[in-house]
C-alpha cells in the first residue's frame, strides 16, 4: 500500500514538474506570439500568421485537454467552431480563416488560459515536485550543511524556519519529513487542481453552449431546406423518367393495341407482328419501372438492410471492392436510405475520378453513431466543394445531423468518412 502510494505520488510529482515547465515555457511563447500576430493584422502580416499561430494554440490547448482526461480524469470539452465547407483557398481564404478564428469565442478563452497557465498554472503544478524534493534539503541541513553556510555569513531559511543551530536544522528535517508525507497524499490532488483550473477557462461556458446550440439549429435549418430542395428535385426526376420512359412505352403499346383491334380480321399476320411489338414494349416498360423503383428505394435495402444492400452495390462495380460490415441491428428506414445513397455517391465519385484499383468500405455502429468509411487507393486530391458529389453527400447527411470528413492528400489514398447519429433496432 505504501509503495503504491509512493509510486502514485512520484508519478504525480513528475507530471507536476513537466506541467510547470511547459506552462512557463510553452504558454509564454504562444501567448507572446499570439498577441504580436494579432497586433500585426493592422499591417497585413498578421492575416497570414495569425491562423497558423492560433492553430498551434488550439493544438496546445487540445493536448492539455487530453492530458487532463488521461492524468486526472478531468474532462474538458472542445468548443471550437468548425470551418464552413467550401472555404476558399489563396489569400481570400486565408483572410476568411483568420476572421473566423478571431470571431470564435473559444479563441479568446484559449488566450486567457495561456495567461493564467503561465502564472497560476505554473504555481499550482510546481507544488507537486516541490513537496517530494524540498524535504531532502531539510535533511541535508540537519546533517551538518547548515554550519558552513551559517559560518560564511549566510542566513539560511527552510520554509518558515531560520536555520542558525543544530536544533533549528533538526526542525527543518522534521518539517521536510512532514512535507514529504503531505506530498504522498496531496500530489495527485495538486495535479488534478491544475487541470481543474484549466477547465474553468478552456471548457465552454453556458453562453457558449447556447451559441453552439444556435449554430446547430441554423445548420439543421439549412440542411432541412437542402433536403426539401433535394426531395423536390427527386420528384421532378421521377416524373421526368416516368414521362420519358415507362409512360411513353405504355402510350405506344395502347396505340399498337388499338391498331391490332382494327386490323385483326383484315390482316392477321400484321396484327400478330404488332402484338409481339406490344409485348416487347410492356416488358421494357416493366423493366424501366423496376429500375425507377430501385433508384427510389432498392428492394434489397428494404428486405435485408444496409449491410447487404452495400454489398450488393459493391458487386456491380467495375473496381474490386471489399465491404466490411459490423451492425448488430437495423437503423430506421430514412437513415438507412440516406446512408445507402451516400455510400453509392461516394463509390461513384471514386470510380469516376480517383483512378483507383481497389476500394474498401467499412460500415459499423458504435457509441450511438453509424460510421461509414469509403477508402480507395487512387490519386487523391478530392475535396468538398460547391457542386461536387461530396457536397451532395454532406447535404444528405446533414438532414440527419450527420457529418462528412474527407482525407485525400495528393497521391492518395482517399478516405471519405461519414457519421450519422442513430440507434439500431
C-alpha positions, 0 to 999 in steps of 0.5 A: 500500500505504501509503495503504491502510494509512493509510486502514485505520488512520484508519478504525480510529482513528475507530471507536476514538474513537466506541467510547470515547465511547459506552462512557463515555457510553452504558454509564454511563447504562444501567448507572446506570439499570439498577441504580436500576430494579432497586433500585426493584422493592422499591417497585413502580416498578421492575416497570414500568421495569425491562423497558423499561430492560433492553430498551434494554440488550439493544438496546445490547448487540445493536448492539455485537454487530453492530458487532463482526461488521461492524468486526472480524469478531468474532462474538458470539452472542445468548443471550437467552431468548425470551418464552413465547407467550401472555404476558399483557398489563396489569400481570400481564404486565408483572410476568411480563416483568420476572421473566423478564428478571431470571431470564435469565442473559444479563441479568446478563452484559449488566450486567457488560459495561456495567461493564467497557465503561465502564472497560476498554472505554473504555481499550482503544478510546481507544488507537486515536485516541490513537496517530494524534493524540498524535504531532502534539503531539510535533511541535508541541513540537519546533517551538518550543511547548515554550519558552513553556510551559517559560518560564511555569513549566510542566513539560511531559511527552510520554509518558515524556519531560520536555520542558525543551530543544530536544533533549528536544522533538526526542525527543518528535517522534521518539517521536510519529513512532514512535507514529504508525507503531505506530498504522498497524499496531496500530489495527485490532488495538486495535479488534478487542481491544475487541470481543474483550473484549466477547465474553468477557462478552456471548457465552454461556458453556458453562453457558449453552449447556447451559441453552439446550440444556435449554430446547430439549429441554423445548420439543421435549418439549412440542411432541412431546406437542402433536403426539401430542395433535394426531395423536390428535385427527386420528384421532378426526376421521377416524373421526368423518367416516368414521362420519358420512359415507362409512360411513353412505352405504355402510350405506344403499346395502347396505340399498337393495341388499338391498331391490332383491334382494327386490323385483326380480321383484315390482316392477321399476320400484321396484327400478330407482328404488332402484338409481339411489338406490344409485348416487347414494349410492356416488358421494357416498360416493366423493366424501366419501372423496376429500375425507377423503383430501385433508384427510389428505394432498392428492394434489397435495402428494404428486405435485408438492410444496409449491410447487404444492400452495400454489398450488393452495390459493391458487386456491380462495380467495375473496381474490386471492392471489399465491404466490411460490415459490423451492425448488430441491428437495423437503423430506421428506414430514412437513415438507412436510405440516406446512408445507402445513397451516400455510400453509392455517391461516394463509390461513384465519385471514386470510380469516376475520378480517383483512378483507383484499383481497389476500394474498401468500405467499412460500415459499423455502429458504435457509441450511438453513431453509424460510421461509414468509411469509403477508402480507395487507393487512387490519386487523391486530391478530392475535396468538398466543394460547391457542386461536387458529389461530396457536397451532395453527400454532406447535404444528405447527411446533414438532414440527419445531423450527420457529418462528412470528413474527407482525407485525400492528400495528393497521391492518395489514398482517399478516405471519405468518412461519414457519421450519422447519429442513430440507434439500431433496432 
